[in-house]
């Protein structure tokens, strides 16, 4: 029976790992769809780089930083492992590991899928004007060091965990960690040419492929079943089914609230707001998906949807250019979802709310400072932003020497 339970749990965790991996395709389609075709190859290259380098960094550095003592045995040379006492736990492949939930290898790979997401969030926010080399260096440092340190505070049984801070699947630990970095990056980079006019009005820079955006969001919604469902860390039917239900309900509620809010505010049925509202609902429910009722999931998702519309308007007012809405989705809704754990669900209460607030603020300060230092040094050395000529003509031609649509290229502003 014990062996059967381990197998069932482990298979579920591996399925969820695959679903989270699929989210990177969703992010790719979302980002290229919401930006101009002349930067498509550049955005795809960044997303391929993020998942590739993210897995390697998590193997060599991140897993051990986030879960001390968890280096992958057999990857590093034996003398290095012996020198630092790093090796695979003796019970890593048996039923003793993780209380019989899954194996060591599945644990590593599932967590590795999460690690790269933080940089993917930044990728969309800085699209169309960031230097590829600078972004790659930033990704290596942020994913390799900053994300796992912040994650260790809660998921590695660190001080936030001891405090009582709760973040089931990463509204703060994953999404806000990426969102804070995106905020700093957008501020230091400046807006794209033509985004904000001299008279103070906002210049529309439409994305080139809304069908891609829609496909990307549906892939992300599907992937979230693994993102949240796998965070149960077992295939226990009651807990798993509840999480999948609250996740999907919050997504639907977020999308509806965003499109209705946008309709009232702008008198238009805005597809991009609808789609980002779905993502906002997903991010919002992620911190407490395992402890919310159906009604609470609807409320959390709906408030997240409203936050999306107001957040986009706020960024425009502050003249911060986020082409894909990454900051409203991942940062603002990540903060909301984390605080919602203290307002709704099984842990609701004033003490829990302040624990959640401490978690939001501490992770925020750490990530803001880390991102600022990394990006400021890059800006002062190799530079963050491409030249005006490169930006106008497109990063695909200048940085990659190729075009995503060579037979359909048009003159773009």
C-alpha positions in Angstrom: 0.0 0.0 0.0 2.8 2.4 0.9 4.5 1.7 -2.4 1.3 2.3 -4.3 0.7 5.6 -2.6 4.2 6.7 -3.4 3.7 5.8 -7.0 0.4 7.6 -7.3 1.6 10.7 -5.6 4.8 10.7 -7.6 3.0 10.3 -10.9 0.6 13.2 -10.1 3.6 15.4 -9.2 5.3 14.5 -12.5 2.2 15.4 -14.4 2.0 18.7 -12.6 5.7 19.3 -13.4 4.8 18.9 -17.1 1.9 21.3 -16.8 4.1 24.0 -15.2 6.7 23.4 -17.9 3.9 24.0 -20.4 3.3 27.4 -18.9 6.5 28.7 -20.4 5.0 28.2 -23.8 2.0 30.1 -22.6 4.2 33.0 -21.4 6.0 33.0 -24.8 2.8 33.2 -26.8 1.3 35.9 -24.5 4.4 38.1 -24.7 4.9 37.9 -28.4 1.2 38.5 -29.1 1.1 41.6 -26.9 4.2 43.1 -28.6 5.1 44.0 -32.2 6.2 41.4 -34.7 9.6 43.0 -35.2 10.6 41.8 -31.7 9.1 38.3 -31.8 12.4 36.3 -32.2 13.9 38.3 -29.4 11.1 37.5 -26.9 11.1 33.8 -27.9 14.9 33.7 -27.5 14.6 35.1 -24.0 12.0 32.6 -23.0 14.0 29.7 -24.3 17.0 31.0 -22.5 15.1 31.5 -19.2 13.9 27.9 -18.9 17.2 26.4 -20.0 19.5 28.5 -17.7 16.9 28.3 -14.9 17.1 24.5 -14.8 20.9 24.5 -14.8 21.1 27.2 -12.1 18.6 25.5 -9.9 20.6 22.3 -10.2 23.9 23.8 -9.2 22.9 26.6 -6.9 19.2 27.3 -6.4 17.8 24.1 -5.0 20.5 24.1 -2.2 19.9 27.8 -1.4 16.1 27.3 -1.2 16.2 24.0 0.6 19.6 23.8 2.4 21.4 20.5 1.8 19.5 19.6 -1.4 22.3 19.6 -4.0 21.7 17.1 -6.8 24.1 14.3 -6.1 26.0 13.0 -9.2 25.9 16.3 -11.1 28.8 17.9 -9.4 32.3 16.3 -9.3 32.7 13.9 -6.3 35.5 15.9 -4.7 33.3 19.0 -4.7 30.4 17.1 -3.1 32.6 15.5 -0.5 34.3 18.8 0.3 31.0 20.5 1.1 29.1 17.4 2.3 26.6 17.7 -0.6 24.9 14.5 -1.8 21.6 12.8 -2.5 19.7 11.9 0.7 19.9 8.2 1.4 16.1 8.0 1.4 15.8 10.2 -1.7 14.2 7.6 -3.9 12.2 5.7 -1.3 9.0 6.1 0.7 10.8 7.8 3.5 11.5 10.9 1.5 8.8 13.7 1.9 6.7 11.4 4.0 6.1 9.1 1.1 4.8 11.9 -1.1 7.2 11.7 -4.0 10.9 11.1 -4.8 13.8 13.5 -4.4 14.2 13.9 -8.2 10.5 14.8 -8.7 10.8 17.3 -5.9 13.8 18.9 -7.6 12.2 19.1 -11.0 8.9 20.4 -9.8 10.6 23.2 -7.9 12.9 24.0 -10.8 9.9 24.7 -13.1 8.9 27.4 -10.6 12.3 29.0 -10.4 12.4 30.2 -14.0 9.0 31.8 -13.8 10.3 34.9 -11.9 12.6 35.9 -14.8 9.8 35.2 -17.3 7.7 37.8 -15.6 10.4 40.4 -16.0 10.9 39.4 -19.7 7.5 40.6 -20.7 7.7 43.9 -18.8 11.0 44.9 -20.4 10.1 43.7 -23.9 11.0 45.6 -27.0 13.8 47.7 -25.6 16.1 45.7 -23.3 19.6 44.6 -24.4 19.6 40.8 -24.7 23.0 40.4 -23.0 22.0 42.5 -20.1 18.8 40.6 -19.6 20.6 37.3 -19.7 23.1 38.4 -17.0 20.2 39.7 -14.9 18.4 36.4 -15.2 21.4 34.4 -14.2 21.8 36.4 -10.9 18.2 36.8 -10.1 17.1 33.2 -10.8 20.3 31.7 -9.4 20.5 33.7 -6.2 17.7 36.1 -5.4 14.7 33.9 -6.0 15.9 30.9 -4.0 16.9 33.1 -1.1 13.5 34.7 -0.9 11.9 31.3 -1.4 13.9 29.8 1.4 12.3 32.2 3.9 9.0 30.4 3.5 9.3 27.1 1.6 12.8 26.3 3.0 11.5 26.5 6.5 13.0 29.9 7.0 12.0 32.8 9.2 8.8 33.7 7.4 7.6 30.1 7.8 8.4 30.2 11.5 6.5 33.5 11.7 3.4 31.9 10.3 3.4 33.6 6.9 1.4 31.5 4.4 1.9 31.2 0.7 0.5 28.0 -0.7 1.9 28.1 -4.3 3.6 31.4 -4.6 1.6 34.6 -5.0 4.5 36.3 -3.2 7.3 33.7 -3.4 7.1 33.4 -7.2 4.9 36.1 -8.7 5.7 39.1 -6.5 9.4 38.2 -6.6 9.2 38.5 -10.4 6.9 41.5 -10.2 9.2 43.6 -8.0 12.1 43.1 -10.3 9.8 44.0 -13.3 8.9 47.2 -11.6 12.5 48.3 -11.1 13.5 47.2 -14.6 10.7 49.2 -16.2 11.6 52.2 -14.2 15.3 52.1 -15.0 14.7 51.3 -18.7 12.2 53.9 -19.5 9.2 53.7 -21.8 9.3 52.6 -25.4 9.5 55.2 -28.1 6.1 56.6 -28.7 4.4 55.2 -25.6 4.0 58.5 -23.9 3.6 61.7 -26.0 4.9 65.1 -25.2 1.4 66.4 -24.3 1.1 63.7 -21.6 -1.2 61.4 -23.5 -0.6 57.7 -23.8 0.3 56.5 -27.3 -1.3 53.1 -28.1 1.3 50.5 -29.2 -0.9 47.5 -30.1 0.3 43.9 -30.0 0.5 42.1 -33.3 -1.3 38.9 -32.6 -4.2 38.6 -30.2 -4.9 35.0 -31.2 -1.5 34.1 -29.8 -2.3 36.0 -26.6 -5.6 34.1 -26.2 -3.8 30.8 -26.8 -1.1 31.7 -24.3 -3.6 32.6 -21.6 -5.5 29.3 -22.1 -2.2 27.4 -21.8 -1.3 29.3 -18.6 -4.7 28.5 -17.2 -4.2 24.9 -17.9 -0.7 25.0 -16.6 -2.0 26.5 -13.3 -3.7 23.2 -12.6 -0.2 21.9 -12.2 1.2 25.0 -10.5 -1.4 25.0 -7.8 -2.5 21.3 -8.0 1.0 20.1 -7.6 1.6 22.3 -4.6 -0.6 20.0 -2.6 2.5 17.8 -2.8 0.4 14.7 -3.0 -2.5 13.2 -5.0 -4.8 13.3 -2.0 -8.2 13.6 -3.6 -9.9 16.1 -1.4 -7.1 18.6 -1.2 -6.2 18.3 -4.9 -9.8 18.7 -6.2 -10.5 21.7 -3.9 -7.4 23.5 -5.2 -8.2 22.8 -8.9 -11.8 24.1 -8.3 -10.8 27.3 -6.5 -8.1 28.0 -9.0 -10.4 27.7 -12.0 -13.2 29.7 -10.3 -10.9 32.6 -9.4 -9.6 32.7 -13.0 -13.1 32.9 -14.5 -14.1 35.5 -11.9 -11.0 37.6 -12.5 -11.6 37.6 -16.3 -15.2 38.6 -16.0 -14.5 41.3 -13.4 -11.7 42.8 -15.5 -13.8 43.0 -18.7 -16.8 44.5 -16.9 -14.6 47.0 -15.1 -12.9 47.9 -18.4 -16.3 48.2 -20.1 -17.5 50.6 -17.5 -14.3 52.7 -17.5 -13.5 52.7 -21.2 -16.9 51.7 -22.9 -15.2 49.0 -24.8 -15.1 45.2 -24.7 -11.3 44.9 -24.2 -10.0 41.3 -24.9 -6.6 42.0 -23.5 -8.1 43.2 -20.2 -10.3 40.1 -20.1 -7.3 37.8 -20.6 -5.1 39.6 -18.1 -8.0 39.5 -15.7 -7.9 35.7 -15.9 -4.2 35.7 -15.1 -4.8 38.2 -12.3 -7.4 35.8 -10.8 -5.0 32.9 -11.0 -2.2 34.8 -9.3 -4.6 36.1 -6.7 -5.8 32.6 -5.6 -2.4 31.0 -5.6 -1.5 32.0 -2.1 -4.5 30.4 -0.5 -6.0 28.0 -3.1 -6.1 25.1 -0.6 -8.2 26.9 2.0 -10.8 29.0 0.2 -14.4 28.3 -0.4 -16.1 28.7 -3.7 -17.6 32.0 -2.7 -14.2 33.3 -1.4 -12.5 32.2 -4.6 -15.0 34.2 -6.6 -14.4 37.3 -4.5 -10.6 37.0 -4.6 -10.7 36.5 -8.3 -13.1 39.4 -8.9 -11.1 41.8 -6.9 -7.9 40.7 -8.7 -9.7 41.5 -12.0 -10.6 45.0 -10.9 -7.0 45.5 -9.8 -5.8 44.6 -13.3 -7.8 47.4 -14.9 -6.9 50.0 -12.2 -3.3 48.8 -12.2 -2.8 49.3 -15.9 -4.3 52.9 -15.6 -2.0 53.6 -12.7 1.1 52.5 -14.6 0.1 54.8 -17.5 -0.4 57.7 -15.0 3.1 57.0 -13.6 4.5 56.8 -17.1 5.8 53.2 -16.5 5.7 51.2 -19.7 4.8 47.5 -19.2 3.9 46.1 -22.6 2.2 42.9 -21.3 0.7 44.0 -18.0 3.2 41.9 -16.0 3.3 44.3 -13.0 -0.5 44.5 -12.5 -0.9 40.7 -13.0 2.0 39.4 -11.0 3.0 42.1 -8.5 -0.3 43.8 -7.6 -2.4 40.7 -7.8 0.3 38.7 -6.0 0.2 41.2 -3.1 -3.6 41.0 -3.1 -3.7 37.3 -3.1 -1.1 37.0 -0.3 -3.0 39.5 1.9 -6.3 37.7 1.1 -5.1 34.7 3.1 -5.5 36.9 6.2 -9.0 38.0 5.2 -10.6 34.9 3.8 -10.3 31.1 4.3 -9.2 28.9 7.2 -6.5 31.2 8.5 -8.4 34.5 8.4 -7.7 36.9 11.3 -5.9 40.1 12.2 -2.7 38.2 13.4 -2.5 36.3 10.1 -3.1 39.4 8.1 -0.1 41.1 9.7 2.0 38.0 9.1 1.0 38.1 5.5 1.8 41.9 5.4 5.2 41.3 6.9 5.9 38.6 4.3 4.9 41.0 1.4 7.0 43.8 2.7 10.1 41.8 3.6 10.2 40.0 0.2 9.4 43.3 -1.5 12.2 45.2 0.1 14.7 42.4 -0.5 13.7 42.0 -4.2 13.6 45.7 -4.9 17.0 46.3 -3.5 18.5 43.2 -5.2 17.0 44.0 -8.5 18.0 47.7 -8.3 21.6 46.8 -7.5 21.9 44.2 -10.3 20.2 46.4 -12.9 21.9 49.6 -11.9 25.3 48.0 -12.2 24.4 46.6 -15.6 23.1 49.9 -16.7 26.3 51.6 -15.7 28.5 49.0 -17.4 27.2 47.3 -20.4 24.0 49.3 -20.6 20.3 48.1 -20.3 18.7 49.6 -23.3 19.2 49.2 -27.0 19.9 52.2 -29.3 17.0 54.2 -30.7 17.8 52.8 -34.2 17.6 49.2 -32.9 14.4 49.9 -31.1 12.7 51.5 -34.1 13.8 48.8 -36.6 13.3 45.9 -34.2 15.5 43.7 -32.0 15.0 40.7 -34.2 17.0 42.1 -37.1 19.7 43.8 -35.0 20.3 41.2 -32.2 19.4 38.0 -34.0 19.8 38.7 -37.7 16.4 37.0 -38.5 12.7 37.8 -38.8 9.9 35.7 -37.3 7.7 36.5 -40.3 10.0 37.1 -43.2 7.2 37.0 -45.8 4.9 39.3 -43.9 7.1 42.0 -42.6 5.5 45.5 -42.6 6.8 48.9 -41.8 6.1 49.5 -38.1 6.5 52.5 -36.0 
